[in-house]
Amino acid sequence: MMNATLKDPYNRPVSNLRISLTPRCNLSCIYCHAEGEKTPDALIDAADIIEVMRVAAKFGIKSVKFTGGEPLLRSDLVQIVKAVPDGMESSLTTNGTCLSALASDLKDAGLRRVNVSLDSLNHETYKKITGSDRLSDVLEGIQAALDVGLTPVKLNMVVLHGINDTEIDSFLAFVRGNRNLVLQLIELMHFNKCDYHGDLNGVEGALAARSKQIITRRMHHRKKYCLDGAEVEVVRPLHNTEFCAFCNRLRVTSDGKLKPCLLRNDNHVSIRGKKGTELEALFEKAVSLREPFFK
């Protein structure tokens, strides 16, 4: 039985799979990069996704994250989660607007945890960023995830200069005292020419000064700051050689292609309808095309 770890030409092992289930979303965030995707003619179907996960497990890939668009808009999501191979940890990134109704079913299907995109705790600011005021629905979804044990719930806050960068203390208060909530402050990526790039240098310096403990995570050497009962991670992918140097991820696009790098669209490998040894060879090809975007 195959269980050989895939390594790219830069000796980076691939241990994580990220599958975009749909480009559709029920929000219109001003900074959205849609996982670097364009709207496909047809979505990858559940059978192909299940085969992709089976082959990934044979290559020793230990975790899978489902993304979108908004993955909870996909009607066969629970079926897909149920099909995650034994020993592979599954998680999901969502905007949280539909999470309260599905959290229990997803937990029962085997989902381990969720990341929830939440850029403001203020209704008007949330509407300015996302195009609609669904903040109450998101907060209900977060609570539902906590209640059923989809934890830790990681809150993804994209820091936007002049819009939400004054809310960081409010977010710290929101997660403080709950070990099942982790705040992730995320650097804005320039996909859509969004002019609100926040300065995370100053933010990270302030966190370091206030933290009682600073932990460096193995993946990407990302730092976790622990201050007064709140856990905060800072995610800085832009021009970050460590982010690329420690990348362990292979992506699957919603139209059925292996995507070796988030920031490139010129090296995709089509896998729609492929199975068995043919799909295994395509995995190997995609990994051979991986290289750090920032070197």
N, C-alpha and C positions, 0 to 999 in steps of 0.2 A: 504493500500500500504506500503510495507516494505521501511524503510529508516533508519534502525538501523546501527549505525557506528560499523564496525568490529574492535575489539581490540584483540591483541594477549595476551598470558599469562603474558607478562611484561607490560601490560596496555598501549601499544603503539597503537594508532588508525591508521587504514589504510585509507588514503584519496587520494592516488595516485596510478595509474596503469601505468606500463611501458611495452609496447608490442614490442617484437622483431619480425619484419615482415619477415626477411630473414637473414641468415648468410652470404649471398653473398656480396661481395664488389668489387669495381673496383680499389681499392688501396691496398697496402700491407705494412701497417705501421709497423715499427720495434717493436712497443710495444703493438700491438693489442691484447686485451684479448677477443674479440668477445662476450662480454656480458657473459662470462663464458660458452659459448655454444660449442657444437660439431656440425658438419654438419649433419642435420637430413636426414632421408630417404624421408620425404615428409613434405612440409610446411603446417602450419595451414591455412585453407582456409578462405576466406572473411566472409562466413556465420558464421563460428565459432567465428571469431574475433568480429563480430557484436553482437552475442549473449553474448559473454564475457563482452562487454562494456555495454550491456543492464542490465545484472545482477549486474555489478559493480555499475551502477547508482542507482539500487534499494538498494544497501548497503550504499549509500551516498558518494561514491567515486566521488570526485569533479574534478579530472584532469586525463588526459591520455597523455603519451608521446610515440610516435612511434620511434623505433630505428631499428638497424640492427646488424651486417652488415651495408649495405647502403640501407635504406628504399626506396629511390627514384628509386631503380632498380626494385621495385615491380610494375607490370603493373596495378594492381587494387588499387593503393594507394589512388587516388582521390576518388574512390568509398568508400573506408574504411573511409576516413576522413569525407565524407558527412554523414556517418551513425553514427557519434559520437552523443550520446544522448544530447538533449537540457539540458543546464545547466552544462554540463561537458566541461571544457576547454581543448583544444587539442593543443599539441606542437609536435615538431619533431626534432630529432638530425640527422644531415647529414654531410657528408664530403664536401658538397657544389658543387661538380663537375658537377652535373646535375640540380642544383637549378634554374639557370636563366631561363630555358625553362619551369619549372613547378611552379614557385613561384605564378604567377597570378592564375592559376587553383586551387592551394592549398588554397590560400586566399579565392577565391570564394566558395570553398567547406566547408569553416568554420575553417580552421586552424588558430590558434591565433598567434603563433610565432615559431621561429626556433633557435636551437643551431647549430652552424657551427664549426666543428673541423678544426682548423687552427694552425699549430705548427711552422710555419716560414713564414716570409714575403720575404725571400730570395729564389730565384728559385732553386739554387743548394742545399741549405739546405733542402728545401721542398722535392726535389727529393730524397735526401739521407734518409729522414724519411719515405716517402710514397712509394717510388719505381718508381714514375713517376712525371714529371713536369706538374701538372694540376693547378698550382697556379693561373694563369690568369683566368681559368674557375671558380675557387672558389671565387675570388674577384668579378667576374661578378655576381655570384650567390648571394653574400652578398649584392651587390648593388641592385639587383632585389628584394630581400627580403625587403630591406629598402624602395624601391620605391612603393611596393604594400601594405606595412604596416604589414608585419610579424614581429612585433617588441614587445619588444626589441630583437634585434639580439644578442645572447650571443656567443662570440667567445671562444671556448674551446681550450686552449693552454696547452698541456702536457709539463711540464718543464723537459727537458732532459739534464743532466749534460754533458758539453763538446760539445753539439750540438746546442741547441737553447737558452741556459740560458743567453746568452749575448744580446738577442733580446727583453727583457722585456720592455726596454725604447722605442724601436721602436713600439711595440704593444701599449704602452700607448699613443704615438703620433698618432697612427692610430685611436684610439677610442676617443681621446680628442676632446671635443667640440661637440660631437654628442650624445645626450641623448638616442638615440635609439640603441647605441652600448655599450655593456658591456663586459669587458674582464674577463674571468675566468681562473685563473692559477691553473692547476690541478696536483696533486701529482701522479707520476707514480705508478701504481699498479703492483705487481710482479706476473703476470700470465705467461709470456713467458720467464722468466729468462733474461729479458732485463737489462743490466748492466749500465743504464744511469740515475739512480735515482737522481733527483735534490734535493738540500737542500732548502726546503721552509721555514725553520726557519729564515735563513738569509734574504730571499726574503721578508717574511712577516714583519720582523723587520724593513727593509728599507722602506717598504710601510707605515708602521705605523708612522715612523719618518717624512715622507714627507706629510702625509695626513692632510687635513684641517678638515675632519670629518670621523669618524669611526662608522659604523652602524652594530649592531649585528642582523642578520636575525634570525627569529624564528626557521626556519627549520635547524636543525643540529647546531644551534648557530653559524652559519658561519658568518665571518666578511666581510663587504663590505667597501672598502677604497675609499674615494673620494679625489682626488688630481688634482688640476689644470684642472678641467673640464673632468677628466677621472674617470670612475667607474671600480673598480677592485674587484673581489671576489677570495678568495683562498679556494680551495676545497682539503681537506686533509682526505681521507678515511682510510689511513693505520694506524692501531693501535690507532684509534681515538675513544675513548669510547663515545664521544658526537655524532659523526657521526652515530654510531649504536643506541645510546640511543634515538635519535630523528628521527630514520628512520620511514617513513610513507608509504613505497612503497611495492607493491606486483607486481611481474614480471610475464610476460607470455612469454614463449620461442617460438621460431619460429616453433617448432615441436608440439606445443599444450600442454604445461604443465605449471601449476602454479609453480613459483619458489619463495619460501619465502625469500631467501637470495642470493645476488649476489655471495657471496664467498663460497657457498656450492652447491653441486650437488647431495647430498644424501637424499634429502627430497622433491623431485618434486612430483607434483600431476597431473596426466594425466586428461585432460579435452576435448580431441578431440571428437567431435560429441556429447558432453553432452549439455543438455538444461534444462531450467526451474528449478524446485525444485532440481533436481539431481545436476545441476551445482551450485546452491546456496549452497548445502551441501558441495560440493568440495571446494568452496571458504572458507567456515567456517573451513574446515579441514586444508587447506593450511595456513590460518592465525593462527590456533592453533599450527602449527609447527614453527612459527617464533620465533627466539630468537637472541639477539645481538651476533654477531660473536666476537666482542671485548667487554668484560664486565668490 
